[in-house]
Amino acid sequence: MSKPLEIKLEDIKGWLEQETLSILKPLKIEGTSLLNDVKSKMDDFWKSCDKMMEDSEKEIEKNNPKTYRRAREAYKLARDVSDTMDRITVPEEVSHEGLRVLCDELEKFVATVMRERAEKFRRITPFFIIDRRRFDIALKRFMDSIQKLRAFSSHKYVKTKDVDDSLSMIDRLSETLKKLDEIDEQKKKLGWTRKAIEKEIMEKQQKIALAQSKGEVSELSQVNKQIAELDGKVKYGLRHLQKPFFKFQTLARGPDYPIPPDELKKLDEYLSDPFEAFATEEDGYPMLKRVLRKVNDAIEKGKLKLKSSRLRKAQDQIKGILEKDALASVHQSCKEALSQKQQLSTSEAITTFQTEFEQLQKELRELQKQKGIIESRNNTLDDEHKKALERIESQKKKLESVAFELTNKKIEVILPQ
């Protein structure tokens, strides 16, 4: 198998034009000749209309009752046809698309003329015999010329369309390559912007870490960690009481088993934030114990019903808290941690840190948002880049195939690097 002829994209148009010159030149000559013939026959037809206008105008001036109305009809026909013809633009250069558009326009024009002729000639007859004959002869020759041009453009001249299409393919391929370069440039700029934002994000994170490592701030962070651990212990210590508390809350709000407002409020706190509720209790957590005694009383009186497994576990936990003071050590740790947090939170250093921290966090969120937008845009460009490459490959193969059909030569289009 012979090796394909390698041709650079920028040279392919000139090569195709040279290779198809022997095909196109005779067709261009023939097409130009047929186009000139259409122009000539169109001019002859226009002259026949002009002569009819001239003769009918003379007859109108005579004001002869016998011919006046028919002369006006002849004049109107010739004038309308002539005006319509003046609006038709015949191209100077021969091209497949130009000939197709011209033939369409001329055929529509002829169809209109034929309708007008059929209507007006009945009214003109029997006068203006010579003008009517001259009109018909010129129209027939004009129509024959149009038919020849149509047959030529629809059959023989199609070859030039293939060449024109191949030249358009070259332009489209060049445009796609240009689009690919634009995408690459946009990706490069986005890459620079993303690196700059990532650097800013790192700097903000370092500032936040530095601020968090300062004395009282670091101490507060440790206290918060301790509180988180204690929160878990409190929840664990009350783990079997959540369901009873919830049911007792509903019961206590009704008329069957009312409790004092301060106890009901504390019960609500134990359901919403167990650590805060427990840590703010006085020594021995008397409020919790009062609530637990009433919960236990409601259970014994049958006002608060639970499944047997839940009931046993709840009563065991209530007994451990009321009789064995099971949460005493945890309670002391919670009070100390909460007190320490409150003291640290009101210090000037923490207040300054909170203001600085919130600003840094706000700026960090904005930078991360910008980074997300850039990454989304970059993903879109990646898709466009992939599609552009696929189009380039498809257009390149199509161009090589069309070039082979036109020249019977295998070529390989070399794209610019």
N, C-alpha and C positions, 0 to 999 in steps of 0.2 A: 504494500500500500504506500502510495506516494505521500510524502510529508506535506501538510497544508502550508500554504503560503502565508507567512507571518506579515501582517500589516498593522501599523500603529493606528489607533483610533483617529488621531488627527489627520491621517493620510487616507483613510478609507473612502471619504467622500470624493476626493479627486480621482482615486483609483477606480471607483465605481462609474463615475461619469466618463472616464476614458474608456473603460471596458465596454460600456453600453453605447458608446458614441455611434458605432456602426449600425446599431439597432434603432436608436432614437433619431438620428439625423434624418433618414428618409421619412420617418413618421412625422417629424416636426415640419418637414417641407410639405408633405401631403396635407397635414393638418392646417398649415398656414394657407395653403392654396384653397382648401375647402372653406376656411374661415373668410378669406378674401372674397370667395364666390358668394357666400351668404351676405357679406356686406354689399356686394355689387347688386345682387337680386333684391336686397332690402332697399337699396337706393332706387332701383327701377320701380319697385312697388310704391315707394314714397312719391316718385315723380308721377305715377299714374293717379295717385290720390290728389296730388297738387293740380294736375290737369283737369280732373273732375271738379275740384273746387273752383278753378278758374272758369270753366265752361258753365257751371251751375250758377256762379255769381253773375256772369253776363246775362244769363236767362232771367235771374231774379230782378235785375235792373230793368229789364223790359216790362216787368209787371204784367205779363200776359196771364190772364186768369186760367187759361188752359194748362199752362206749364209751371205756374208759380209755385204751387204746393209741391210738385214733384222735384222742382229745382232746389227747394229748401231741404227736402229729404236727401237729395244727392250731396248737397253741400255739407249737411250735418254728418252724413256717413263718412265722407272723405276727410272732414276736419277731425272727427273723433279718432279715426284710424291713424291719421297722421300724428295727432297729439300723443296717442299711446305709443306709437313707434318711436317718437322722439325721446321717450323715457327709458328705452331699452339701451343698455350699455354693452357694446361689443368689445371684448378684451383685445388688447393689442398683441399680447403674447399668448401662445398656445400652451395650455396645460389641461390635464385630464379633468380636474375639478372645474376649471373655468369653462370648458366645453360642455360639461354636464349641466352646470347652472344655466349657461346660455341656451342650450337646447330646451331645457325645461321652460324657461321664460318665453322663448320663441313659440313653442308649441301651445302654451297657454294663450299667447297673443293671437295666434292663428285661429284657435278655437273660438275666441271672442269675435274675431273678424268674420268668421263663417256664420256665426249667429246673427251678427249685425247685417251681413250681406243678405241672408235669407229673408230677413224682415224688411229691410229697406228696398231691396231690388223689386219686390212685389209692388211697392208704392211708386217706384220710379218708372217702371215699365208702362208704356213702350218707348218712352223717351230716353235720351242719352245712351243710345245703343252702342256707339263707338267707345264712349267712356267706360261703359259697363264691360265691354269686351276687353278693352285695354286693362282695366282693373283685374278681371279674371285671369287674363294671360300672365300678368305680372305676379299675381298672387300664386298661381299654379307653379310658376318657375321658382318663386321664393320658397314655397312648400317643398318642392323637389330638392332644393339646395339644403334645406333644414334636414330633410330625411337622410340625405347623404352624409351630412355632418354627424347626425345622431348615430347612424350605422357605423361610421368610422370611430367615433369616440367610445361606442359600446363594445366594439370588437377589436379592431386592429390597434387602437390607441391605448387599450388596457395595459399593454406592456409598459408604457410610460408611467402608468399609475404605480406599477410594481416598483419602478425605479424611484418615483417620488416618495413612495411609502418607505423604501429602504433608506432614503436620505432623511426622512422624518424619524426613522428608527435611530439613526446616528445622533440626531439632535436630542431625542428622548434619552438615549443612553448617556450622552454628555450631561444632560440635566440631572439624571439620577446620580451620576458620579459627583456632580457639584453638590447635590443635596447630601451625599455621604460625607463629603469634606466639611460641610456646614455642621452636620451632626457631630463629627469628630471634634470640631472646634468648640462646639457647645459643651461636649463632655469634658474637654480639657479645662475650660473655664470653670465648670461646675466642680471639677476635681480640685482646682486651686481654692475655690470658695469653701469647699468642704474641709480641706486641710486647715484653713484659717479658722473656721468655726470649731473644729475639733481641738485646735490649740487653745482657743478661748475657753472651751468647756473644761479642758484639763486645768487651766489656770484658775477657773472659778472653783472647781472641785478641790484644788490644793488650798485655796483661800478658806473654803469651808472647813476642810480638815484641820488647817492651822488654827482657825477660830475655835473649833471644838476641842482642841488639845490644850487650850489655855486653862490655868488653875481652876477657878470656880466653875467654868463651863464643863471641864472634864469631870469635876466632882459631881456636878448635876447629872451628867450623863451616866455616871456610875450609880447614882441614887435612882435614876429612872430605870436602870437595868434591875436594881434590887427590888424596886416596886413591882416591876413586871413579874419577877420570880415570886414575890409575896402574893401578888394577885392570883397567880396560879395556885398557890397553897390555900388561899382563902376559898377559892372556888372548889378546890378539892375537898376542903374541910366541910363545905356546905353542899357537896355534889348531890346528895340524896334528898336535899330539902328544896330544890328548885321547883319541882312539881307541886309539893305541898304548899310552898309559899305562894305560888301562882293561884292555886285553888282557894287558899285562905284569903288572898287579896280580894277575890271576887265575893267570897262569903262575908268578909269584914265590911264591904261597901254596902251590903244589904241590911235588912232589918233583923235577920235571924241571929247574927252574932257580931254586933258592932263592937269596935275597939276604939280607944282614944285616938284623936287626930295625930298626936306625936308618934304613937306606935305605928299607925297606918302609914305615916310619912316615912318612917324608918324602914318599914317593910318594903315600900316602893323603892327605896334606895338600895336595899339588898338585892332586889330583882334587877335593877338597872346598872348598878355599879357596886358589886360586893366589896371590893377593896376599900373604896372611899367610905362606904357605910360602916365597915368594920373598924377602919383606922380612926374614925372620928368618934367612936364609942368611948365612954369613960372606962376607967380601970374595971376589969371584971365584966365588961360589955353587958351591963344590966338591961339595956333596951332589947338586945338580941334575946336574952334569956326570957324576958317577959313575953316577947312574941312567940318564942318556942313553947313556953308553957301553955299559951292559949291555943297554939296549933295542936299541941298534944291533947289538950282538953277537948278541942273540937273533934279530934279523931275518936277519942273515947266516947263522946256523946253521939257519935254517928253522924255528925253534921259535915264532916270532911271525909269523903270516901276515896280510898286508893286501892289499887290492885294489891293482892297479898304480898307479892315480892317487893313492891315499892314501899308498902306500909311497914314491913319488918325493917327494911334498911333505914327508912326515915326515923322510925322510933329508936333504933340503935344509935343513930347519929345524934338525935335529940338528947338521949340519955347520956352519951359521952360528953356532950357540951355542958349539960346542966349539972351532972353529978361528978364528972371527972375533970371538968375545966379543960377539955381537950385542946382548946384553941388559945390557951393563955400565952404560951411562948410566941406564937405567931402574932397575937394581938399586940404584944409589946414591940415586936420588930416593925409591925405596920405603923404604929404610932410614931416611933422614932424616925422611920423613913419618910413619912408624910411631913413631920415637923421639919426635918432636914431639907426636904424639897421646898417647903414654903419659905424657909429662911433664905435659901440660895436663890430662889426665884425672884425675890424682892431686892436682891443686891444690885448695885449700879452696874457691875461688870456683866451680870446676866442680862439686864435691861438693854445695855449697849449691844451685847452679843445678839439678842433677839432681833433688834432692829437691823443690824448688819446681816445676820443670818437670813432673815426674810427677804432682804433686798438681793442678796447673792442667790437665793433659791429662785426668786422671780426671774433674775437675769439668766440663771442656768436653764430654767424651763423654757424661756424664749429662745435661747440658743439651741436647745434640743429640738424645739419645734421647727426652727429654721433648718436644722440638720435633717429632720424627717421630710420636710418639703423638698430639700435638695436630693435626698435619696429616692424619693418618689419620682422626681423629674428625671433623675439619672436612669431609673428603671424604664421609664417611658422612652428615653433616648436609646437605651439598649434594644428595646423592641423595634424602634424605628430603624436603628442601625442594621439589625438582623433582616428586616423586611427589605431595606435598601439593597443589601448584599444579594438577597434572593432575586430582586428585580433586575439587578445588574447582570447576574448570571443568566437569567431568562432572556433578557434583551440581547445579550451578547450572542447566545446560541441562535436566537431567532434571526439576528442580523447575518450571521454566518450562513444560515440555511437559505435565506433569501438571496444572498450574494451568489451562492452556488447555483440556485435556480436561474438567476439572470445571466451568469457568466460561464456556468459549468466548470468552475474552478473552486477547489476547496481552499478556504482561507481560515486563518486564526487571527482574531482581532486582539491586538496587544493593548491592554489598558494602561493608562499612565500610573506610575507608582506614587 
